[in-house]
Amino acid sequence: MFSPRYALVAYVRDAVGEFVEQLRRELHPAIAHMAAHLTVLPPRDLTGSEAAALEFLEEACSRVVPFSVELGEVETFLPTTPTVFIQVKREAFRIRELHDQLCGEGLRCDENWPYVPHLTILKTATDAEASAALIVARQRWAQFSGKRRVQVEELMFVRETGGYWQDVAPVALGRGQLSTKM
């Protein structure tokens, strides 16, 4: 029996998210069910309990002020992995700092690759499929006329079991902060 893996993502539920989900349905229908998301903590095993990890996340994230990031170009992690993504262009350091802060307690792990803030479009089975998808994704992204800014206010702690990702719990940013909105 496999133990579940966990990740932390920020769902993108705006025009950018709709764009990514439509593109994914077109280019890789097998994963069309996946919601558009920025990856904060890549998949990992827990070193403690799920409840302890969630408690840590809620406490740590309560002190993080919500922020926005600007998206850049469509890229790929080839030849390391056949993943096509949109890079985080501005304010990427905010996500990177959040990633580093949250790699503690029961969420610590040796990640396979250096962390790169990104919005996943798709991951394919082969390099050739990813290369073909990259060309189409770049063309479509160049035609996207909406705002390329994504607000990060809430994260989702997710669990992978049986090859499917399930939401475990939302984790709000800035719960312990005073609001500066007027």
Secondary structure, 3 states (H helix, E strand, C coil): CCCCEEEEEEECCCHHHHHHHHHHHHHCHHHCCCCCEEEEEEEECCCCCHHHHHHHHHHHHHCCCCEEEEEEEEEECCCCCCEEEEEEEECHHHHHHHHHHHCCHHHCCCCCCCCCCEEEEEECCCHHHHHHHHHHHHHHHHHCCCCCEEEECEEEEEEEECCEEEEEEEEECCCCCCCCCC
